[in-house]
């Protein structure tokens, strides 16, 4: 994983917050993926202006926690495999 490259939601997906389900979802032509709170918070940071390291820093501050790097990296490994995220060109 390139920890300094900027991350963005893959343009084949649309990330949005669903009030009725009280969670973030990823919409795509074939359906929808309901994200748990942690995954939603991480994906919401993938706006094309932040790198992995910046996302970790932002979420550690937001939730007043430390050592989130390994958990966030594990999520991104899965997200890249599922093609939910990509690096900004």
C-alpha positions in Angstrom: 0.0 0.0 0.0 1.3 3.5 -0.9 0.7 5.4 2.3 1.4 8.8 0.8 -0.8 8.6 -2.3 -4.2 10.2 -2.2 -7.2 7.9 -1.9 -10.7 8.2 -3.5 -13.8 6.1 -3.8 -13.7 4.2 -7.1 -15.9 6.1 -9.6 -18.0 2.9 -10.1 -19.4 3.4 -6.6 -21.3 6.1 -4.9 -20.8 6.6 -1.2 -23.7 8.1 0.7 -25.2 8.2 4.2 -28.6 6.5 4.4 -30.7 8.1 7.2 -33.2 5.2 7.2 -30.4 2.7 7.9 -28.3 5.1 9.9 -25.1 4.1 8.1 -23.0 4.8 5.0 -23.6 2.6 2.0 -21.8 2.1 -1.3 -24.1 2.1 -4.3 -23.2 0.5 -7.6 -25.3 -0.6 -10.6 -25.8 -4.1 -9.4 -26.8 -3.2 -5.8 -25.6 -1.8 -2.5 -23.1 -2.5 0.2 -24.1 -1.5 3.7 -21.0 -0.4 5.7 -20.5 -0.7 9.4 -19.6 2.5 11.3 -15.9 2.1 11.1 -15.9 1.3 7.4 -18.2 4.2 6.7 -16.0 6.6 8.6 -12.9 5.4 6.7 -14.6 5.5 3.3 -16.0 9.0 4.0 -12.4 10.2 4.3 -11.6 9.0 0.7 -12.3 12.2 -1.0 -9.2 12.5 -3.2 -7.5 15.0 -0.9 -6.1 12.6 1.8 -3.5 9.9 1.9 -3.6 6.8 4.1 -1.4 8.5 6.7 -3.7 11.6 6.7 -6.8 9.5 7.1 -5.3 7.6 10.0 -4.4 10.9 11.7 -7.8 12.4 11.0 -9.7 9.4 12.5 -7.4 9.1 15.5 -8.1 12.7 16.3 -11.8 12.4 15.7 -12.3 9.4 17.9 -9.5 10.3 20.4 -7.8 7.0 19.8 -4.3 5.9 18.9 -2.8 3.0 17.0 -5.6 2.7 14.4 -3.1 2.3 11.6 -3.1 -1.5 11.5 -6.9 -1.7 11.5 -7.3 0.9 8.9 -4.7 -0.7 6.7 -6.5 -4.1 7.0 -9.7 -2.3 5.9 -8.0 -0.8 2.9 -6.5 -4.1 1.9 -10.1 -5.4 1.7 -11.4 -2.2 0.0 -8.7 -2.4 -2.7 -9.5 -6.1 -3.3 -13.2 -5.2 -3.7 -12.2 -2.2 -5.8 -14.1 0.2 -3.6 -11.1 2.6 -3.5 -8.3 3.7 -5.8 -5.4 6.1 -5.8 -5.9 9.5 -7.4 -4.3 9.6 -10.8 
